[in-house]
Amino acid sequence: MTEPAPRDDFHVPPPGEACHPSEDDTVTLLFLCCHPELSRTSRIALTLRAVGGLTTAEISRALLVPEATMAQRISRAKKTLKNAGVGFTRPEGEEYANRLTAVLQVLYLIFNEGYTATSGTALHRADLAAEAIRLTRAAHALLPGDGETAGLLALMLLTDARRPARTGPGGELIPLAEQNRTLWDHERVNEGIALISRALTTAPVGPYQVQAAIAAVHDEAGEAATTDWPQILGLYNLLQRLSPGPVVTLNRAVAVGMVDGPRAGLAELDPLADDPRIADHHRLEAVRAHLLEPAGERDAARVAYRAAASRTLSAPEQRYLRLRAARLA
């Protein structure tokens, strides 16, 4: 059987125009945009352009990249696929499973960048997070039996539900423990809980489902003091077995600190100091400071907060971390 000819336009509209692919094409386009021939940044850019229908200007603003650079990136991605002779077909078998993993990762990265911008003056890029949710909804609608797609959608909804309470009147960051939970979007909370509850009982458990379950435990707590931290720690133990990595270890250290005390949490951070994937990341120092403070080591916590502030490019995070340091002076 002859393979269909490569599809050069990928439903990409001309500059200045935006359109969304038909429902039948959505998942096929997602798989195409997340082809292994492309780099991670190219996958994200092409997904937002071809599947999301965002203009090049909108993508460049969302990702804080010059428009000309973004246009070149998208053009190179399309050319790479064309030169590779990639057809507009959905992969099968093992390739399907591997590509679906890449699709979900790209959607996850788009959402994370929208929910907590890695740089700039704003904590959120709400439009980017909304687009990630829209695309994940489309994927879930066409792949209703896939537990990880449902888990990722649930994770996004449960996390994004807190967005109205994450910033104060001046755009300042408000941590989870201090948020006014009446401001959360409880309709999204309920939808997310229903999604993850169903996925956990009908599909094999995967990392996105476990992360969604952790988010659900947080969202179900009426106030920070009633959070079921032992259950969260148990879920992180499971996540560490399913998908080990430095970010999981870092987040688990917080749960250990809440269950077994801050010094136990600090001990969990020790191996990360030599892990090049996270050793220089601001979140490692921020978590260290967060655990040092209740341990009574105010001077060390202040130093860690300042170190964390110096390592992030997000202005709201910098202000928050410097304020925490100043309070300990």
C-alpha positions as CSV (number, residue, x, y, z in Angstrom):
1,M,0.0,0.0,0.0
2,T,1.4,3.4,-1.0
3,E,1.9,5.8,1.9
4,P,0.0,9.1,1.6
5,A,2.1,12.0,0.4
6,P,3.6,14.3,3.1
7,R,1.2,17.0,4.0
8,D,3.1,20.2,3.7
9,D,0.7,22.7,5.1
10,F,-0.3,20.8,8.3
11,H,-3.4,23.0,8.4
12,V,-1.2,25.9,9.2
13,P,-3.1,29.1,8.3
14,P,-1.3,32.1,6.6
15,P,0.3,34.8,8.8
16,G,-2.2,36.9,10.7
17,E,-4.9,34.3,10.5
18,A,-5.9,31.6,12.9
19,C,-8.0,28.4,12.5
20,H,-8.5,25.2,14.3
21,P,-8.3,21.8,12.6
22,S,-11.3,19.6,12.3
23,E,-12.0,17.2,15.1
24,D,-11.0,14.2,13.0
25,D,-7.6,15.8,12.3
26,T,-6.8,17.0,15.8
27,V,-5.1,13.9,17.2
28,T,-3.4,13.1,13.9
29,L,-2.0,16.6,13.8
30,L,-0.8,16.3,17.4
31,F,1.0,13.1,16.5
32,L,2.5,14.7,13.5
33,C,3.7,17.8,15.4
34,C,5.4,15.6,18.0
35,H,7.3,13.5,15.5
36,P,10.7,12.3,16.9
37,E,12.5,14.1,14.1
38,L,11.7,17.4,15.8
39,S,13.2,19.0,18.8
40,R,11.1,19.6,21.9
41,T,10.9,23.4,21.3
42,S,9.9,22.7,17.7
43,R,7.2,20.3,18.8
44,I,5.8,22.9,21.1
45,A,5.9,25.7,18.5
46,L,4.4,23.6,15.7
47,T,1.7,22.2,18.0
48,L,0.5,25.7,18.9
49,R,0.6,26.8,15.3
50,A,-0.8,23.9,13.4
51,V,-3.2,22.4,16.0
52,G,-3.9,25.4,18.3
53,G,-4.3,27.8,15.4
54,L,-2.3,30.5,17.2
55,T,-0.5,33.0,15.0
56,T,3.3,33.2,14.9
57,A,3.0,36.5,16.7
58,E,0.9,35.0,19.5
59,I,3.2,32.1,20.0
60,S,6.3,34.4,20.1
61,R,4.6,36.5,22.7
62,A,3.5,33.5,24.8
63,L,7.0,31.9,24.7
64,L,8.9,35.2,24.9
65,V,10.8,34.6,21.7
66,P,11.2,37.2,18.9
67,E,8.6,36.7,16.2
68,A,11.2,36.3,13.4
69,T,12.9,33.6,15.5
70,M,9.6,31.8,16.0
71,A,8.8,32.0,12.3
72,Q,12.1,30.4,11.4
73,R,11.6,27.7,14.0
74,I,8.2,26.8,12.7
75,S,9.4,26.9,9.1
76,R,12.4,24.6,9.9
77,A,10.0,22.2,11.7
78,K,7.8,21.9,8.6
79,K,10.8,21.5,6.3
80,T,12.2,18.8,8.6
81,L,9.0,16.8,8.4
82,K,8.7,17.3,4.6
83,N,12.3,16.2,4.0
84,A,11.7,13.1,6.2
85,G,8.8,12.1,4.0
86,V,6.4,12.0,7.0
87,G,2.8,11.3,5.9
88,F,-0.4,12.6,7.4
89,T,-1.2,9.4,9.2
90,R,-1.5,8.3,12.7
91,P,1.2,5.9,13.8
92,E,0.4,2.4,14.9
93,G,1.6,-0.2,17.5
94,E,4.6,0.7,19.6
95,E,5.3,3.9,17.7
96,Y,1.7,5.0,18.6
97,A,2.4,4.5,22.3
98,N,5.7,6.3,22.1
99,R,4.3,9.2,20.1
100,L,1.3,9.6,22.5
101,T,3.8,9.9,25.3
102,A,5.5,12.8,23.4
103,V,2.1,14.4,22.6
104,L,1.2,14.4,26.3
105,Q,4.6,15.8,27.3
106,V,4.2,18.7,24.9
107,L,0.7,19.5,26.1
108,Y,2.0,19.3,29.7
109,L,4.9,21.6,28.9
110,I,2.6,24.1,27.2
111,F,0.3,24.1,30.2
112,N,3.2,24.5,32.7
113,E,4.6,27.5,30.9
114,G,1.1,29.1,30.9
115,Y,0.4,28.4,34.5
116,T,3.8,29.5,35.8
117,A,5.8,31.5,33.3
118,T,9.5,30.8,33.5
119,S,10.4,34.4,32.9
120,G,8.8,37.8,32.5
121,T,6.7,40.1,34.6
122,A,3.6,38.0,34.9
123,L,3.1,34.9,36.9
124,H,0.6,33.4,34.5
125,R,0.0,33.3,30.7
126,A,-3.6,32.4,31.0
127,D,-4.2,32.1,27.2
128,L,-1.4,29.5,26.9
129,A,-2.7,27.4,29.8
130,A,-6.2,27.7,28.3
131,E,-4.9,26.5,24.9
132,A,-3.2,23.5,26.5
133,I,-6.5,22.6,28.3
134,R,-8.4,22.9,25.0
135,L,-6.0,20.7,23.1
136,T,-6.0,18.1,25.9
137,R,-9.8,18.1,26.0
138,A,-9.8,17.4,22.2
139,A,-7.3,14.6,22.6
140,H,-9.3,13.1,25.5
141,A,-12.6,13.3,23.5
142,L,-11.0,11.3,20.7
143,L,-9.1,8.9,23.1
144,P,-11.6,8.5,25.9
145,G,-10.2,5.1,27.0
146,D,-6.6,6.4,27.5
147,G,-6.0,6.8,31.2
148,E,-3.0,9.1,30.9
149,T,-4.8,11.5,28.6
150,A,-7.6,11.7,31.1
151,G,-5.1,12.0,33.9
152,L,-3.3,14.9,32.2
153,L,-6.6,16.7,31.6
154,A,-7.6,16.2,35.2
155,L,-4.2,17.5,36.4
156,M,-4.6,20.6,34.3
157,L,-8.1,21.3,35.5
158,L,-7.3,20.7,39.2
159,T,-4.2,22.9,39.0
160,D,-5.7,25.7,36.9
161,A,-8.7,25.9,39.3
162,R,-6.4,27.6,41.8
163,R,-5.3,30.3,39.4
164,P,-7.7,33.0,40.7
165,A,-6.2,32.8,44.1
166,R,-2.5,32.5,43.1
167,T,-1.9,36.3,42.8
168,G,-2.8,39.3,44.9
169,P,-4.0,42.7,43.8
170,G,-0.5,43.8,42.7
171,G,0.3,40.6,40.9
172,E,2.2,39.2,43.9
173,L,2.6,35.4,44.2
174,I,0.5,33.8,46.9
175,P,1.6,30.3,47.8
176,L,-0.8,27.4,48.0
177,A,-0.9,27.3,51.8
178,E,-1.9,31.0,52.0
179,Q,-4.5,31.1,49.2
180,N,-8.1,32.0,49.7
181,R,-9.7,28.8,48.6
182,T,-13.1,30.3,48.1
183,L,-11.7,31.9,45.0
184,W,-10.8,28.6,43.4
185,D,-12.9,27.5,40.4
186,H,-14.8,24.7,42.1
187,E,-16.5,23.7,38.9
188,R,-13.1,22.8,37.5
189,V,-12.2,21.1,40.8
190,N,-15.3,18.9,40.6
191,E,-14.7,18.1,36.9
192,G,-11.0,17.2,37.6
193,I,-11.9,15.0,40.5
194,A,-14.5,13.1,38.5
195,L,-12.1,12.6,35.6
196,I,-9.3,11.2,37.8
197,S,-11.6,9.1,39.9
198,R,-12.9,7.4,36.7
199,A,-9.5,7.0,35.1
200,L,-8.0,5.4,38.2
201,T,-10.7,2.7,38.2
202,T,-10.8,2.0,34.5
203,A,-7.2,2.2,33.1
204,P,-3.7,1.2,34.1
205,V,-2.2,3.8,36.5
206,G,0.4,6.2,35.0
207,P,2.4,9.2,36.1
208,Y,-0.2,11.9,35.0
209,Q,-3.0,10.1,36.9
210,V,-0.9,10.0,40.1
211,Q,0.0,13.7,39.7
212,A,-3.7,14.4,39.2
213,A,-4.6,12.4,42.3
214,I,-2.1,14.5,44.3
215,A,-3.7,17.7,43.0
216,A,-7.1,16.3,43.9
217,V,-6.0,15.7,47.5
218,H,-4.8,19.3,47.7
219,D,-8.0,20.7,46.2
220,E,-10.3,18.6,48.4
221,A,-8.8,20.2,51.5
222,G,-11.0,23.1,52.7
223,E,-8.0,24.7,54.3
224,A,-4.2,24.1,54.2
225,A,-4.2,22.7,57.7
226,T,-6.6,19.9,56.8
227,T,-4.5,18.7,53.8
228,D,-4.0,14.9,53.9
229,W,-0.2,14.9,53.7
230,P,0.3,11.2,54.5
231,Q,-1.9,10.4,51.5
232,I,0.1,12.8,49.3
233,L,3.4,11.2,50.5
234,G,2.0,7.8,49.6
235,L,1.1,9.0,46.1
236,Y,4.6,10.6,45.7
237,N,6.1,7.2,46.7
238,L,4.1,5.6,43.9
239,L,5.0,8.4,41.4
240,Q,8.7,7.9,42.2
241,R,8.4,4.2,41.3
242,L,6.5,5.0,38.1
243,S,8.5,8.0,36.9
244,P,11.6,8.7,39.0
245,G,13.3,12.0,38.5
246,P,14.7,15.0,40.3
247,V,11.5,17.0,40.2
248,V,9.5,14.1,41.7
249,T,12.2,13.8,44.4
250,L,12.0,17.5,45.1
251,N,8.3,17.6,45.5
252,R,8.3,14.4,47.6
253,A,10.8,16.1,49.9
254,V,8.1,18.7,50.7
255,A,5.6,15.9,51.6
256,V,8.2,14.1,53.7
257,G,8.8,17.4,55.5
258,M,5.1,17.8,56.2
259,V,4.7,14.2,57.5
260,D,8.1,13.5,59.2
261,G,9.3,17.0,60.0
262,P,11.4,19.5,58.1
263,R,14.8,17.9,58.8
264,A,13.6,14.6,57.3
265,G,12.6,16.6,54.2
266,L,16.0,18.3,54.1
267,A,17.7,15.0,54.1
268,E,15.8,14.0,51.0
269,L,17.3,17.0,49.2
270,D,20.9,16.0,49.7
271,P,21.2,13.8,46.6
272,L,19.8,16.6,44.4
273,A,22.8,18.9,45.1
274,D,24.9,16.8,42.7
275,D,22.2,16.2,40.1
276,P,23.0,18.5,37.1
277,R,19.4,18.4,36.0
278,I,18.3,20.4,39.0
279,A,21.3,21.5,41.1
280,D,21.2,25.0,39.7
281,H,17.4,25.4,39.5
282,H,15.8,28.0,41.7
283,R,13.2,25.5,42.9
284,L,15.8,23.4,44.7
285,E,16.9,26.4,46.8
286,A,13.3,27.5,47.3
287,V,12.3,24.1,48.7
288,R,15.4,24.0,50.8
289,A,14.6,27.5,52.3
290,H,11.0,26.4,52.8
291,L,12.2,23.4,54.9
292,L,15.0,25.3,56.7
293,E,12.6,28.0,58.0
294,P,10.4,25.7,60.1
295,A,13.5,23.8,61.2
296,G,14.5,27.0,63.0
297,E,17.6,27.7,60.8
298,R,16.6,31.3,59.9
299,D,19.9,32.5,58.6
300,A,20.4,29.5,56.3
301,A,16.8,29.8,55.1
302,R,17.4,33.5,54.3
303,V,20.5,32.6,52.3
304,A,18.6,29.9,50.4
305,Y,15.7,32.2,49.6
306,R,18.1,34.8,48.2
307,A,19.9,32.2,46.2
308,A,16.6,31.0,44.8
309,A,15.6,34.6,43.9
310,S,18.8,35.0,42.0
311,R,18.2,31.9,39.9
312,T,14.7,32.6,38.6
313,L,13.8,34.9,35.6
314,S,10.2,35.3,36.8
315,A,9.7,38.7,38.4
316,P,6.8,37.6,40.7
317,E,8.8,34.7,42.0
318,Q,11.8,36.9,42.6
319,R,9.7,39.4,44.6
320,Y,8.1,36.6,46.6
321,L,11.5,34.9,47.4
322,R,13.1,38.2,48.3
323,L,10.2,39.1,50.6
324,R,10.5,35.8,52.4
325,A,14.2,36.4,52.9
326,A,13.6,39.9,54.2
327,R,11.1,38.7,56.7
328,L,13.8,36.5,58.2
329,A,16.4,39.3,58.5
